[in-house]
C-alpha cells in the first residue's frame, strides 16, 4: 500500500457585490478561467449566500487598476475624522486615535439605518467608520 500526499486545493477569494444580498461579500473562485470574446470569465461563489455568478476577470482587473492610484495619501491633504461629519468617496481622512491616514473607498447604509464609510487606511487596512451620527 503506497501513501500519496494529499493534494491541497488552492482557493482564491475576492470581494464582489452580491446581487442576492445587495452588498459586497467575499467570493470563492470556482474552477478555471474560460477564454471568451468578452475576456476571461470565471464562476465565483458567495461564501455567505452560496449563490454563484459568472464574472469577467479582465473587467475586474481593469477596475481595480483604475481605482488604485498608487500614490499614498498625505497627512497635509487629510481631513480629521469625526463620526458627526459627512464624507465623500475619494476623500482623504486622518483618524487621530489610530494616527493613520486613509482614503474613503465606499459609502453604505448600516442595518439600523445609519450611515457608514469604508476607508482604506495605510496601517489598519480596510475599516468601516460611522458618519452623519446625530
C-alpha positions as CSV (number, residue, x, y, z in Angstrom):
1,X,0.0,0.0,0.0
2,X,1.5,3.3,-1.1
3,X,0.7,6.5,0.7
4,X,0.3,9.5,-1.6
5,X,0.4,13.0,-0.3
6,X,-2.9,14.7,-0.2
7,X,-3.5,17.3,-2.8
8,X,-4.3,20.7,-1.3
9,X,-6.8,22.7,-3.3
10,X,-5.6,26.2,-4.0
11,X,-8.5,28.5,-3.2
12,X,-8.6,32.2,-4.2
13,X,-11.1,34.7,-2.8
14,X,-12.1,38.1,-4.0
15,X,-14.6,40.7,-2.8
16,X,-17.6,41.2,-5.1
17,X,-21.0,42.7,-5.0
18,X,-23.6,40.0,-4.2
19,X,-26.9,40.8,-6.0
20,X,-28.7,38.4,-3.8
21,X,-27.5,40.0,-0.5
22,X,-27.3,43.5,-2.1
23,X,-23.8,44.2,-0.6
24,X,-20.2,43.4,-1.1
25,X,-19.1,40.0,0.2
26,X,-16.2,37.5,0.0
27,X,-16.5,35.1,-3.1
28,X,-14.6,31.9,-3.8
29,X,-13.4,31.5,-7.4
30,X,-14.5,28.1,-8.8
31,X,-12.8,26.1,-11.5
32,X,-10.5,27.5,-14.1
33,X,-10.9,30.8,-16.1
34,X,-12.6,30.4,-19.5
35,X,-11.4,32.4,-22.5
36,X,-14.3,34.1,-24.4
37,X,-14.7,37.0,-26.8
38,X,-15.6,39.3,-23.9
39,X,-12.5,38.3,-22.0
40,X,-11.5,35.8,-19.3
41,X,-14.5,34.6,-17.3
42,X,-14.8,32.5,-14.2
43,X,-17.5,31.4,-11.7
44,X,-17.5,33.0,-8.2
45,X,-19.5,31.6,-5.3
46,X,-20.6,33.9,-2.4
47,X,-19.3,32.5,0.9
48,X,-22.4,33.9,2.7
49,X,-25.3,33.1,0.5
50,X,-23.6,30.3,-1.6
51,X,-25.0,31.8,-4.8
52,X,-22.8,31.7,-7.9
53,X,-22.2,34.3,-10.6
54,X,-20.1,34.4,-13.8
55,X,-17.6,37.3,-13.6
56,X,-15.4,38.9,-16.2
57,X,-11.9,38.8,-14.7
58,X,-10.4,41.2,-17.2
59,X,-13.1,43.8,-16.4
60,X,-12.5,43.4,-12.6
61,X,-8.7,43.8,-13.0
62,X,-9.2,47.0,-15.1
63,X,-11.5,48.5,-12.4
64,X,-9.0,47.7,-9.7
65,X,-6.1,49.3,-11.5
66,X,-8.3,52.4,-12.2
67,X,-9.3,52.8,-8.5
68,X,-5.8,52.4,-7.1
69,X,-3.7,55.4,-8.0
70,X,-0.5,54.1,-6.3
71,X,0.0,57.4,-4.6
72,X,-0.2,57.2,-0.8
73,X,-2.4,59.8,0.8
74,X,-0.6,62.6,2.6
75,X,-1.4,64.0,6.0
76,X,-1.4,67.5,4.7
77,X,-4.4,66.7,2.4
78,X,-6.2,64.8,5.1
79,X,-9.3,65.9,7.0
80,X,-9.7,64.9,10.7
81,X,-12.2,62.1,11.1
82,X,-15.4,62.8,13.1
83,X,-18.4,60.5,13.2
84,X,-20.7,63.6,13.1
85,X,-19.4,64.7,9.7
86,X,-20.2,63.5,6.2
87,X,-17.5,62.3,3.8
88,X,-17.3,61.6,0.0
89,X,-15.7,58.7,-1.9
90,X,-12.1,59.5,-2.6
91,X,-11.7,61.9,0.3
92,X,-8.5,61.6,2.4
93,X,-9.1,61.4,6.2
94,X,-6.9,61.2,9.3
95,X,-8.0,59.1,12.2
96,X,-6.4,60.8,15.2
97,X,-6.9,57.9,17.7
98,X,-5.1,55.4,15.4
99,X,-2.7,58.0,13.9
100,X,-3.5,56.7,10.5
101,X,-4.4,58.2,7.1
102,X,-6.8,56.6,4.7
103,X,-9.0,57.1,1.6
104,X,-12.8,56.7,1.6
105,X,-13.5,53.9,-0.9
106,X,-17.2,53.4,-0.5
107,X,-20.3,54.5,1.4
108,X,-23.1,52.3,2.8
109,X,-26.2,52.3,4.9
110,X,-26.0,50.2,8.1
111,X,-28.6,47.7,9.2
112,X,-30.1,50.1,11.7
113,X,-30.5,52.9,9.1
114,X,-27.3,54.8,10.0
115,X,-24.5,55.7,7.6
116,X,-21.0,54.3,7.3
117,X,-17.9,54.8,5.2
118,X,-15.4,52.2,4.2
119,X,-11.9,53.6,4.5
120,X,-8.6,52.0,3.2
121,X,-6.0,53.0,5.8
122,X,-2.2,52.8,5.4
123,X,-1.6,50.9,8.6
124,X,-5.0,49.4,9.7
125,X,-6.1,48.4,6.1
126,X,-9.9,48.4,5.5
127,X,-12.2,49.7,8.2
128,X,-15.9,50.7,8.4
129,X,-16.5,54.0,10.2
130,X,-19.7,55.8,11.2
131,X,-20.6,59.1,9.5
132,X,-23.5,61.6,10.0
133,X,-24.2,60.4,13.6
134,X,-26.6,62.7,15.4
